[in-house]
Amino acid sequence: MFSRDKWNEVIESLSSNLFRTVLTAFGVFWGIFILVILLAAGNGLENGVKNIFSGISSNSMFMWSQTASKPYKGLPKGRRYNFDLDDVTSIKQKVNGLKYVSPRNQLGGFGGDNNVVRGLKNGAFNVYGDYPDIQNQEPMKILQGRFINQNDIENKRKVAVIGEGVLSELYEIDENPLGTYVKIQGVNFMVIGVYKKRGFGGGNAEEDQKQIYTPFTAFSQAFNYGERVGWMAITAKDSYSVTNLKEQIFDVIKTNHKIHPEDDRAIGNFDLYEQFSKIQGLFIALNAVAYFVGILILLSGVIGISNIMLIVVKERTNEIGVRRALGATPWSIRGQVLFESVFLTLIAGMAGIAFATGILVIINFVLPEGGDIPFANPSVDLPTVIIALLILIIAGLLAGFIPAQNAIKVKPVDALRTE
Amino acid sequence: MIEIKDLHKSYKVGKNALHVLKGINFSVKEGELVSIMGSSGSGKSTLLNILGILDEADEGTYHLDGVPIKNLNERIAANYRNKFLGFIFQSFNLINYKSALDNVALPLYYQGISRGERNDRAMSYLEKVGLAEWATHKPNELSGGQKQRVAIARALASHPKVLLADELTGALDTKTSYEIMDLVQKINDEGKTILVVTHEEDIAQMTKRIVHLKDGVIINDEKVEQVRAIENV
């Protein structure tokens, strides 16, 4: 199929009018170039926005208790209740597909009073009671020491992991915080680690560094929370979506706390995955637009190729007649034309992909690292390139189809008569 | 070798049918060198095209080496042309971007013969027509006579049963024409069946049998005393 003769003939035929061939090829070159650039730009935007989400695992939701809005089993509406540790255990037991269920408690908060004291310095920080899992749900970098572990939980150790922001407010520069104590609402906690967070969204970046993590058990004991759980951060396994599991989780809570099954207001939640999915949908649409526009431009290039192949076939009518008199089958003639058109399309397309890649390299080089604009690393992955190549081959076949059909439509005897 | 019976062929010209062949009965035995003569419009080219499986008759039968040629699809027709027939044209019809060798090898390419063997065989035929040293030249570097020799080598390359020549000397001067006819006679001497369509009396006299066509019927079919072309060069 790919014998030397065939190559020779293709090269010969295409180079016989090089300028025309190059002009024709440019249409396809441009089409695939636009397609790749559009896809890469969409990708860059997606990467940029995903960067913003990277501070938190996106398949997560947060839920907190509100007041029951319907009377149920003799209990009045407007009743307050709190999550407790039993809820956590039963959620873990009854709902399949959850990766982390982290109960959390919090002191301080937005606009809170100074609650942490160290020597002469003090400050207002968010203080959390947490399990070690939270480190996976809100990824952070440990700069010094370590994070809370299971032993801290079991032994109710009064230890704390402080943020970079806390460190800079309560400590002198170059002071080693590990092993020192901070007084949180009058209770001393030993600092065992310092963290730095990527943060969720640009706005809270500073606030996110001014937090203190303590073991959940120690927190509850120190601040008299008992079994109470303030809210929960729940992350589903990768193959599940937390949005789909949400109702099951609510049902568990409703059963545990005698809440009316149809009471939608008793449990507050923020579904990060749902928000994330909406953005995801936007990118799918963006991709579709890129393909649509790119393929349409490519199509005009392909029509150009088809046109030129028609002319080439017309020019070579006599030669085709001779070949058929010498025993060329219709398929060998057709194959020749198709091969030529696919070859031209592929070469032009690959040049387009290469050129687009070159442009992307330059853009990546110029683009500021970690800038505020939600645009990062515009690129196309290998599958996309393979899809583009497949599109090219199909386009080449389509472009060659009518000319190939024309080439054998003329009867050999008529073709021979053509000069 | 060739058996045709009651062959009819008509073309549509506008609304009218032009009856070109009106019942041709004709046969050629192996080893014959036959010329078909007639003025233009007599139907000789049409007859040759039908014999060459480039065109199909409306009525009548055609047997080539005992094989009935009827209702062939294009693939089989191409195969038969390749196996049974060698064509020589007035305008040579060489492919101008291929060397003489590649031109000769082309029918073998369509037989699926490997490149090496193809070139060996093509080379031997080029030697036979005396153009071995021109093997790498393109047709536009050859003279008319040389081109026709390449075309003859090409026609011979696939070991055809019959050579069909359409006005093979039409584009050549007299001296070159006779040289080409000499080559044709030599090939015939080796036993190849050859049909020549011509309207030149002197060329026809160099064959062994002349068939006269007029208005779509054979008006005369006679054996003649062959004039050796070499004597007239």
Interface residues (C-beta under 8 A of the other chain):
Chain A: S3 R4 D5 E12 S16 N318 E319 G321 V322 R323 R324 A325 L326 G327 A328 T329 P330 W331 S332 I408 K411 P412 V413 L416 E419
Chain B: N49 G52 L54 D55 E74 R75 A78 N79 R81 N82 K83 F87 F89 S91 N93 L94 I95 Y97 D102 L106 P107 Y109 Y110 Q111 R115 R154 S158
